Amino acid sequence: MEQGDLTEFISSVSGDKYLRVEEELGGGFVRLKTAEAERRQAKHDIRAVEDIVIEMLRNARDAGADAIFVATTRDGNLRDLTVIDDGSGVPDDMREHIFEPRVTSKLDSMVVDTWGVHGRGMALFSIRSNARVARVVESRPGEGSSFVVIIDGNELSERADQSTIPALERGDDGEYTVVRGPHNIARTVIEFAAENRHAIDVYMGSPADIVATMVAYGRRRLTDKELLFCDDPNDLPLCTRLGACTDAAELVGTAELLGLGISERTAHRVLGGQVVPQRPLIEQAIRTSQRGHKSPDIFKDSRGLSISKEDLDTFTRHLEDAFEDISERYYLNLTKKPKITVSGDSIHVRFDIEKDR
């Protein structure tokens, strides 16, 4: 009998309790099996989506990353995270094992930082225990990794305001710290980036934003020879691959292999320079704080109705996809992103177009 069949048989005969308990101690007390104790600890370690984000960032840092790219979207109740780094990578035969409890590459070291101890081999196990999906999409030893995590908002909460970039203040030591703002994903990323400011650049945005950023990042780091003689971008380290893509179809395919889904129309816009590469997120926050401006990532009407930039980006992508249905039939092209404005009790959408000649 296979192990899985045996487990199911024992569970059906004795109940799930048998599989979770190592010893009955009497008086209603039991000693849990190690696996059950680990499962409960994993559920406790992650209380919100923001906890998953910080664990993914710490994981990339401990892998020796100099650059981390975080693409995030929310569609309904599902939050999608793609985290790509240029760290030490994961061997093929370890892609599943790293999500098991107590598996770590830090045998002789642990990292103690603002968020506690890291290096127990529990972070990725805890993430998978709390997420709908957690997997390595692509990785090569010494050339970086890409992880995709999908979280169900009905099972794990996140801050309601995911658009506001928190305010920073510069201390007497010249370093920046977050002084106000919601404890959202952006704040989590900025606090991590501030602590590692002189070692790691962290970028965050929608998949389209991150694709544009990685195209620019790759082009800055690839030599003319590498760009000229690269037959397949997937032969390059992960974070430089998109910089070697020469057409929209190639960009879509290469991005997809990294866990970044974009349409071919978006790829054309990226290659045409219509999607602006992102600065490191902490630089955006510093510039906003220095100007004393409130983050422009939220759109409100006079009665306080608000649409987050993230939801707006998702809506915009859906509009662009819908536009494709008529663009080919009527020979139309978008000249810029659909413009969405909220006013009173209505949402207005404007398409700026040109006709093919």
C-alpha positions in Angstrom: 0.0 0.0 0.0 1.3 3.4 -1.0 2.1 6.0 1.8 -0.7 8.3 0.6 -3.2 5.4 0.6 -2.1 4.3 4.0 -2.6 7.8 5.4 -6.1 8.0 4.0 -6.9 4.5 5.4 -5.7 5.4 8.9 -7.6 8.7 8.8 -10.8 7.0 7.7 -10.6 4.4 10.4 -9.2 6.4 13.3 -10.0 9.9 12.4 -7.7 12.8 11.6 -6.8 13.1 15.3 -4.7 10.0 15.1 -2.5 11.7 12.4 -2.0 14.8 14.5 -1.4 13.4 18.0 1.9 11.8 19.1 0.7 11.0 22.7 -2.4 11.2 24.8 -1.5 12.8 28.1 -4.9 12.6 29.9 -7.2 15.3 31.1 -7.8 16.5 27.6 -4.0 17.1 27.0 -2.1 15.7 24.1 1.4 16.0 22.6 1.2 17.0 19.0 3.2 15.4 16.3 6.0 17.5 14.9 4.2 17.9 11.5 1.0 19.2 13.2 2.9 21.6 15.4 4.8 22.9 12.4 1.5 23.4 10.5 0.0 25.4 13.3 3.1 27.5 13.7 3.1 28.2 9.9 -0.5 29.4 10.2 0.4 31.7 13.1 3.5 33.1 11.4 1.5 34.6 8.5 -1.4 36.9 9.6 -1.8 39.1 6.5 -0.7 39.4 2.9 1.9 42.0 4.0 3.6 39.2 6.1 4.0 37.1 2.9 5.6 40.1 1.1 8.2 40.7 3.8 9.1 37.0 4.0 9.6 36.9 0.2 11.8 40.0 0.4 13.9 38.6 3.3 14.2 35.3 1.4 15.6 37.2 -1.7 18.0 39.2 0.5 19.3 36.1 2.2 19.9 34.7 -1.3 22.4 37.6 -1.9 20.1 39.6 -4.2 21.2 43.1 -5.3 17.9 43.8 -7.1 14.3 42.6 -6.3 11.3 43.2 -8.5 7.8 42.8 -7.0 4.8 42.7 -9.4 1.4 42.7 -7.7 -2.2 42.8 -8.8 -5.5 42.1 -7.3 -8.5 40.7 -9.2 -11.5 40.2 -7.1 -10.5 38.3 -3.9 -7.2 37.0 -5.4 -3.9 38.8 -4.8 -1.1 37.8 -7.2 2.5 38.4 -6.3 5.5 37.7 -8.5 8.9 38.3 -6.8 12.0 38.1 -9.0 15.5 38.6 -7.8 19.1 38.2 -9.0 20.2 36.1 -6.0 21.8 32.7 -5.8 18.9 30.8 -7.3 17.4 27.4 -6.6 18.6 24.1 -8.1 15.9 22.2 -10.1 15.8 19.4 -7.6 15.2 21.7 -4.7 12.2 23.7 -6.1 9.7 21.7 -4.1 11.9 20.8 -1.1 12.4 24.5 -0.2 8.7 24.7 0.7 9.1 21.9 3.2 9.6 22.7 7.0 13.1 23.2 8.3 14.7 23.2 4.9 17.3 26.0 4.7 20.5 26.9 3.0 21.7 28.8 6.1 23.1 25.9 8.2 25.7 28.0 10.0 24.0 31.4 10.0 20.7 33.1 10.8 19.7 36.7 10.1 18.2 38.8 12.9 16.6 42.0 11.6 13.6 44.3 12.3 11.2 41.4 11.6 12.9 38.8 13.9 14.9 35.7 13.1 15.3 34.5 9.6 16.9 31.2 8.6 14.9 28.6 10.5 13.7 27.0 7.2 10.1 27.9 8.0 9.4 31.0 5.9 8.5 29.4 2.6 6.7 26.6 4.3 4.6 29.2 6.2 3.9 31.0 2.9 2.7 27.9 1.1 0.5 27.0 4.2 -1.3 30.3 3.9 -1.5 30.9 0.1 -3.6 29.4 -2.6 -0.4 28.9 -4.7 3.3 29.3 -3.9 5.9 28.0 -6.3 9.2 28.6 -8.0 8.4 29.7 -11.6 12.0 29.9 -12.9 15.4 29.8 -11.3 19.0 29.0 -12.1 21.9 28.6 -9.6 23.8 31.9 -9.5 21.3 33.6 -11.9 18.3 34.5 -9.8 14.8 33.2 -9.0 11.2 34.0 -9.7 8.4 33.1 -7.3 4.7 33.3 -7.8 2.3 33.5 -4.8 -1.5 33.7 -5.1 -3.5 34.6 -2.0 -7.2 34.3 -1.5 -8.5 37.5 0.3 -11.2 35.4 1.9 -8.5 33.4 3.7 -5.8 36.0 4.4 -6.5 39.7 4.8 -4.7 42.7 3.6 -4.9 46.5 4.3 -7.9 48.1 2.5 -5.7 51.1 1.3 -3.1 49.6 -1.0 -2.5 52.8 -3.0 -1.0 55.3 -0.5 2.7 55.5 -0.5 3.8 56.2 3.1 5.7 59.4 4.2 9.4 59.2 5.0 11.6 61.4 7.3 15.3 61.7 7.2 17.0 61.3 10.5 20.2 62.9 11.8 22.2 59.9 10.5 21.0 60.6 7.0 18.8 57.5 6.8 15.1 57.5 6.0 12.4 55.9 8.1 8.6 55.6 7.6 6.8 58.0 9.8 3.1 57.7 8.7 0.9 55.9 6.3 -1.1 52.6 6.2 0.7 49.4 6.9 0.1 48.2 3.3 2.2 46.3 0.8 4.0 49.5 -0.3 4.9 50.4 3.2 6.2 46.8 3.8 8.4 47.1 0.7 9.7 50.6 1.6 10.5 49.6 5.2 12.5 46.7 3.9 14.2 48.8 1.2 15.1 51.5 3.7 16.8 48.9 6.0 18.7 47.6 3.0 19.0 50.8 1.0 22.7 50.7 0.4 22.7 47.0 -0.6 19.5 46.2 -2.6 17.3 48.1 -5.1 13.6 47.1 -4.7 11.1 47.9 -7.5 7.3 47.4 -7.2 4.4 47.9 -9.6 1.9 46.2 -11.9 3.2 43.4 -14.2 3.4 45.9 -17.0 5.4 48.3 -14.8 7.8 45.6 -13.8 8.2 44.3 -17.4 9.1 47.9 -18.5 11.5 48.2 -15.6 13.2 44.9 -16.2 13.6 45.8 -19.9 15.4 49.0 -19.0 17.4 47.2 -16.2 18.5 44.4 -18.6 19.6 46.9 -21.3 21.7 48.8 -18.8 23.5 45.7 -17.8 23.9 43.7 -21.0 26.9 44.5 -23.2 26.4 45.4 -26.9 27.9 42.0 -27.7 25.4 40.2 -25.5 22.5 42.1 -27.0 23.7 41.5 -30.6 24.5 37.8 -30.3 21.7 36.6 -28.0 19.7 34.0 -29.8 17.5 33.2 -26.8 16.9 35.7 -23.9 16.1 32.7 -21.7 19.8 31.8 -21.8 20.6 34.9 -19.8 20.3 35.6 -16.0 16.7 36.1 -15.0 16.8 39.9 -14.3 18.4 40.7 -17.6 16.4 38.5 -20.0 13.7 41.1 -20.9 16.3 43.6 -21.9 17.4 41.3 -24.7 13.9 40.9 -26.2 13.6 42.4 -29.7 9.9 42.2 -30.5 6.6 42.1 -28.7 5.9 38.4 -29.1 9.3 37.5 -27.7 8.8 39.9 -24.8 5.4 38.3 -24.0 6.8 34.8 -24.0 9.9 35.6 -22.0 7.9 37.6 -19.4 5.5 34.7 -19.1 8.3 32.3 -18.2 9.2 34.7 -15.4 5.6 34.8 -14.1 4.8 38.1 -15.6 1.6 37.9 -17.7 1.1 40.8 -20.2 -0.7 41.1 -23.5 1.0 41.6 -26.8 -0.5 45.1 -27.0 1.1 45.9 -23.6 4.4 44.5 -24.9 4.3 46.9 -27.9 3.7 49.8 -25.5 6.6 48.7 -23.4 9.0 48.5 -26.3 7.6 51.7 -27.7 8.5 53.5 -24.4 4.8 54.2 -23.5 5.1 52.4 -20.2 7.6 54.2 -18.0 10.2 52.1 -16.1 9.9 52.4 -12.3 12.4 53.9 -10.0 13.3 52.0 -6.9 10.2 52.3 -4.6 12.1 54.0 -1.8 13.3 56.7 -4.2 9.7 57.4 -5.2 8.7 57.7 -1.6 11.6 60.0 -0.8 10.8 62.3 -3.8 7.1 62.4 -2.7 8.0 63.2 0.9 10.5 65.9 -0.1 8.0 67.6 -2.3 5.4 67.4 0.5 2.9 66.0 -1.9 0.3 63.3 -1.1 0.8 60.2 -3.1 -1.1 60.6 -6.4 -2.0 56.9 -6.5 -5.6 57.4 -5.3 -8.5 58.8 -7.2 -11.4 60.4 -5.3 -14.5 62.3 -6.0 -16.0 65.0 -3.8 -17.9 62.5 -1.7 -14.8 60.5 -0.9 -15.3 57.7 -3.4 -11.9 56.2 -4.1 -10.4 53.8 -6.5 -6.9 52.5 -5.8 -4.2 52.8 -8.4 -3.9 49.0 -8.3 -7.6 48.4 -9.1 -7.4 51.2 -11.7 -4.4 49.4 -13.3 -6.4 46.1 -13.4 -9.4 47.9 -14.9 -7.2 49.6 -17.5 -5.7 46.3 -18.6 -9.2 44.8 -19.0 -10.2 47.8 -21.1 -7.2 47.4 -23.3 -7.9 43.7 -23.8 -11.6 44.5 -24.6 -10.4 47.2 -27.1 -8.5 44.6 -29.0 -11.8 43.0 -30.0 -12.7 45.9 -32.2 -9.2 47.3 -33.0 -8.5 44.7 -35.7 -11.9 45.0 -37.3 -11.8 48.8 -37.5 -8.1 49.3 -37.9 -7.7 51.3 -34.7 -4.8 51.7 -32.4 -4.7 53.2 -28.9 -2.3 56.2 -28.7 -2.2 56.0 -24.9 -3.7 54.2 -21.9 -7.5 54.5 -21.5 -8.1 57.5 -19.3 -10.4 56.8 -16.3 -11.9 59.5 -14.2 -14.2 59.3 -11.2 -16.7 62.1 -10.6 -20.0 62.3 -8.7 -21.8 59.0 -9.3 -20.1 58.0 -12.5 -16.9 56.6 -13.9 -15.8 58.0 -17.3 -13.5 56.2 -19.7 -11.8 57.9 -22.6 -10.0 56.1 -25.4 -7.5 58.2 -27.5 -7.1 56.4 -30.8 -5.6 56.7 -34.3 -6.6 54.9 -37.5 -4.2 52.7 -39.4 -3.4 54.3 -42.7 
